[in-house]
């Protein structure tokens, strides 16, 4: 068995591969974390927009923030927000301001 890694939806999953039969076994903990991600990804959260000062604000559900902390992703004070297409805004965590 040979150790290797595969990437799925941005997740790096540890695996072992059998060179004889080409079977791949994913590390159980990595597989569980990936399944947790898919469960959260498939949920739709309804949140309210609020007017705060001269801007609007939304709250990010605790379930999403807890999952991100579990994955040990660094959440800086700054995030990157962009208008992806009409009716869709993208929010990227872990954005580091280089300026």
C-alpha positions as CSV (number, residue, x, y, z in Angstrom):
1,X,0.0,0.0,0.0
2,X,1.3,3.4,-0.9
3,X,0.3,6.6,0.9
4,X,-0.9,9.5,-1.2
5,X,-3.4,12.4,-1.1
6,X,-6.3,13.4,-3.3
7,X,-8.2,16.7,-3.5
8,X,-12.0,16.9,-3.5
9,X,-13.8,20.3,-3.4
10,X,-10.7,21.9,-1.9
11,X,-10.2,19.2,0.7
12,X,-7.0,17.3,0.9
13,X,-7.8,13.7,1.7
14,X,-5.2,11.2,2.9
15,X,-5.4,7.9,1.1
16,X,-3.6,4.6,0.7
17,X,-3.5,2.9,-2.7
18,X,-3.0,-0.7,-3.6
19,X,-0.7,-0.8,-6.7
20,X,-1.9,-4.3,-7.6
21,X,-5.7,-3.8,-7.6
22,X,-5.8,0.0,-7.9
23,X,-8.2,0.3,-4.9
24,X,-8.1,3.5,-2.9
25,X,-8.9,3.8,0.8
26,X,-9.6,7.3,2.2
27,X,-8.6,8.0,5.8
28,X,-11.8,7.7,7.9
29,X,-11.4,11.0,9.7
30,X,-10.8,12.9,6.4
31,X,-13.8,11.1,4.9
32,X,-16.0,12.1,7.8
33,X,-14.9,15.8,7.6
34,X,-15.6,15.8,3.9
35,X,-19.1,14.3,4.5
36,X,-19.8,17.0,7.1
37,X,-18.8,19.7,4.6
38,X,-21.1,18.2,2.0
39,X,-24.0,18.2,4.5
40,X,-23.5,21.8,5.3
41,X,-23.0,22.7,1.7
42,X,-26.3,21.1,0.7
43,X,-28.2,23.1,3.4
44,X,-29.8,26.4,2.6
45,X,-29.6,29.0,5.4
46,X,-32.1,31.9,5.4
47,X,-30.6,35.0,7.1
48,X,-31.9,38.5,7.4
49,X,-30.1,41.6,5.9
50,X,-29.9,44.4,8.4
51,X,-29.0,48.0,7.9
52,X,-26.0,49.0,10.0
53,X,-24.7,52.5,9.5
54,X,-24.3,53.1,5.8
55,X,-24.0,49.4,5.0
56,X,-26.1,46.2,5.1
57,X,-25.0,43.3,7.2
58,X,-25.9,39.6,7.3
59,X,-25.1,37.0,10.0
60,X,-23.2,33.9,9.1
61,X,-24.8,30.9,10.8
62,X,-22.9,29.4,13.7
63,X,-22.9,26.0,12.1
64,X,-20.8,27.3,9.2
65,X,-18.3,29.2,11.4
66,X,-18.0,26.2,13.8
67,X,-17.2,23.9,10.8
68,X,-14.6,26.3,9.5
69,X,-12.9,26.5,12.9
70,X,-13.0,22.7,13.1
71,X,-11.1,22.6,9.9
72,X,-8.5,24.9,11.4
73,X,-8.8,27.4,8.7
74,X,-7.6,30.8,9.7
75,X,-10.3,33.4,9.8
76,X,-8.9,36.9,9.6
77,X,-10.8,40.1,10.4
78,X,-11.0,40.7,6.6
79,X,-12.8,38.6,4.1
80,X,-13.0,39.0,0.4
81,X,-16.5,39.9,-1.0
82,X,-17.3,40.1,-4.7
83,X,-20.4,40.4,-6.9
84,X,-20.0,37.2,-8.8
85,X,-23.1,37.5,-11.1
86,X,-26.5,39.0,-10.9
87,X,-28.2,37.8,-7.7
88,X,-25.0,36.1,-6.4
89,X,-22.4,37.4,-4.0
90,X,-19.3,35.4,-3.1
91,X,-17.6,35.6,0.3
92,X,-14.1,34.2,0.7
93,X,-12.7,33.5,4.2
94,X,-9.0,33.5,4.9
95,X,-8.4,36.5,2.6
96,X,-5.2,38.4,3.6
97,X,-5.0,42.1,2.8
98,X,-1.7,42.6,1.1
99,X,-2.0,46.4,1.2
